Structure formats: C-alpha cells, structure tokens
Amino acid sequence: MTGTAGGVAIGLVLAATLVGCATQSATVPIVTDHPSVAQSSATTPSAEPLPTGPPQLSDLVLSPDGLGALTIGSPVSEAADASTALVVWNPERCAGDGEWMANYPPGPVVGGTDAPFSFATQSKTAPIELLNVWSEAITTSVGVGVGSTAAEVVAAYPESSPPQTVGTSELFVVRGQKSNLVFEVATGFVAGESTWEESDLGSVLRAYVLSDRFAPESLIGMQGGAHCLD
C-alpha cells in the first residue's frame, strides 16, 4: 500500500511539473526576423523639407570676389526658381532701365531702410561692378562685416592695405585677384552731415566689393551707395 501511495504522489508531482512547464513555455514571446509594420514606419527617415526661399543671410559669405554666387566681373546667373534666388530682376527700377534686387525683405541699414545688400550693373546681362553689404548678418568667412571694429578688421586681415582716410572715414582694402573687398570705418562725425550716428565711430559702416578697375571711395563719394548706374 505504501509503494502504491508513493507512486501516486510521484506521478502527481510530475504531472504538476509538466503543466507548469507548459504554462511557462506558452508565455515566451515569439521572435521573428521580420520587424512589424509599426517598427518599420518608426525607423523610416522623413523626407527633407523643400527650400521655401533664398538662403539665410548668415549663410552668405562675403569675400574679395563678391557675395556667394554674385561675383564681381560676372553677370548674374538667373535662377530657375525665382522664389529661392538671391536676387530678382525688377524692370521698373532705375528709371525703367531695370535693376537686380535682393530677394529679401527690407531691413534697417546705415542712412535709412533698405535691402541687406545691393549691387550695380549696366544692364540685366552686364557684369557686376559694385556690390554693397549693409546687413550685420552677412560676414566674411572669419566673421568680419558691418558692425565690426577697425581692430577686428586688422586682426582678421593683417595683409590688408594701410587704411585710406577719405573725409570722415577710413577704408581698409583686402585685395583679391580682380576685385577688392573694402571695409569703411567711421572715424569722424559731423552733425547734420554724417550719414551715421556718433555712436558708430570706430565701427564698420558698410562693406563692399569693387572691381580693381576703380579706386575705393567712401559712402558719400558713391552718392550714398546708389544702386543705379548713370
């Protein structure tokens, strides 16, 4: 009787163990080599957003050659998409002769409100001869531009020519191959005559690139940086 009872007990323990193992194996997750749809969509990179306008002003690089794709001595290459172009042609400007205009909203500059940069050509297809930069957001590759001090210009461009004193400003010239980058620094102030504020003394009022066929001039000598050529 005792052996039979022991056998029954062992049988019950084995049965319970087998049931427990079956229960545990049923809860083990099934792993496959194929990710679920939810996992696939989560790892799929989103499409790059399309450009909705011209480059940021801070992305433009000023140099002795020009500004970005705008090069002194070369005509403007008209962009296929006007909405993303640096400049657009306005045939109504300059007494009907037309003018290339910066494709950016107006902003505060020396002497009033104007575009962040401007330049002059004799016609739509003629080469650029002069390019003015008025916005502090536009700098050279080493961060020098409108608003920089004379000391910062000299430190960044020790090879620049000794400053030329013209009226109440000094011109620092960084020479290129066929054109020059000029930083005009305010050194004097005459109430009612100067086109800058007294607080601007010692800082760059404007930066411009000019063909080496022309001598650098001050803002006043260039008729206030007029866009249209005679």
Helices and strands as residue ranges (DSSP letters): H 2-26, H 37-43, G 57-59, E 61-63, E 66-67, E 70-71, G 82-84, E 87-90, E 99-102, E 107-109, E 112-114, E 117-120, E 130-133, E 139-140, H 150-156, E 164-166, E 169-175, E 179-186, G 198-200, E 204-211
